[in-house]
Amino acid sequence: MKLHLIAAVSENFAIGKDSQLPWKLSDDLKLFKRLTLNQTVVMGRKTYESISRPLPHRMNCILSSTLIDEHLDGAHVFCDKKQLDEFLSKQQQVFIIGGSSLYQMYLQQADFLHLSRVQVHIEAADAFFPNIHWQDWQLMEQVDYCANEDNQYPWSYQLWKKKEKND
Ligand SMILES: NC(=O)c1ccc[n+]([C@@H]2O[C@H](COP(=O)([O-])OP(=O)(O)OC[C@H]3O[C@@H](n4cnc5c(N)ncnc54)[C@H](OP(=O)(O)O)[C@@H]3O)[C@@H](O)[C@H]2O)c1
């Protein structure tokens, strides 16, 4: 199983504020859709609630200890990480799509990081991407985007690959 983490992060590594994304970046959402379509996506309960529905054309997995008895069309709900990992181990590719607790939980195991680096400092953010040990990662690709009427701030898409032990 190849494990991908995908996140949009500010200069101070904020990912969320008041249960929402702290920016409007339409091209980033399009890129997110392109990368995750027909894949398995994994999210925490709060991220699921911020999206408010399972993402279409993707296998949605939600980690939650409070949604267990709820029937969710189009999503699998897992009440603990062990149960979730058992399911994920049978998938070829998995995208962890947030939020903080899920990124924290899977960063160590990840093979790839897809980071949208948004050129803004977010004050009073309440969700953050965990600390990355950059020496463990190799930058494979970067694409820069300008701000415009559909994209509030300039940003860059970066694909990072975990270095092999003997790299
Ligand atoms: N910028 C980005 O790329 C990006 C991506 C995703 C989300 N976000 C933002 O991040 C924020 C939401 O993220 P968040 O970090 O606050 O929350 P989250 O990680 O999405 O969800 C946290 C919840 O996940 C469940 N959970 C976590 N670990 C668990 C475990 N071991 N066992 C069972 N359940 C577990 C718990 O749900 P229960 O309380 O139900 O047990 C917990 O309250 C929003 O602002 C959202 O917009 C940003």
The ligand as a Gaussian input file, in Angstrom:
#p B3LYP/6-31G(d) Opt

LIG

0 1
 N       -5.839000      22.652000       4.543000
 C       -6.134000      21.371000       4.345000
 O       -5.604000      20.714000       3.454000
 C       -7.149000      20.708000       5.230000
 C       -7.467000      19.350000       5.074000
 C       -8.386000      18.769000       5.935000
 C       -8.985000      19.519000       6.928000
 N       -8.661000      20.840000       7.040000
 C       -9.234000      21.663000       8.121000
 O       -8.874000      21.066000       9.354000
 C       -9.937000      21.279000      10.303000
 C      -10.468000      19.942000      10.796000
 O       -9.398000      19.171000      11.234000
 P       -9.144000      18.795000      12.763000
 O       -7.678000      18.556000      12.866000
 O       -9.758000      19.805000      13.654000
 O       -9.972000      17.454000      12.937000
 P       -9.905000      16.014000      12.172000
 O       -8.518000      15.450000      12.297000
 O      -10.477000      16.118000      10.815000
 O      -10.938000      15.174000      13.043000
 C      -10.682000      14.921000      14.399000
 C      -11.597000      13.812000      14.817000
 O      -11.186000      12.591000      14.220000
 C      -11.534000      11.518000      15.078000
 N      -10.348000      10.787000      15.482000
 C       -9.069000      11.199000      15.465000
 N       -8.259000      10.237000      15.930000
 C       -9.048000       9.195000      16.268000
 C       -8.813000       7.893000      16.794000
 N       -7.562000       7.461000      17.086000
 N       -9.858000       7.081000      17.005000
 C      -11.120000       7.474000      16.706000
 N      -11.421000       8.702000      16.200000
 C      -10.392000       9.539000      15.985000
 C      -12.203000      12.122000      16.299000
 O      -13.602000      12.140000      16.013000
 P      -14.715000      11.913000      17.177000
 O      -14.664000      13.185000      17.993000
 O      -15.970000      11.714000      16.426000
 O      -14.246000      10.700000      17.945000
 C      -11.629000      13.534000      16.303000
 O      -12.426000      14.464000      17.020000
 C      -10.984000      22.091000       9.573000
 O      -10.711000      23.464000       9.774000
 C      -10.734000      21.729000       8.117000
 O      -11.197000      22.732000       7.221000
 C       -7.761000      21.435000       6.212000

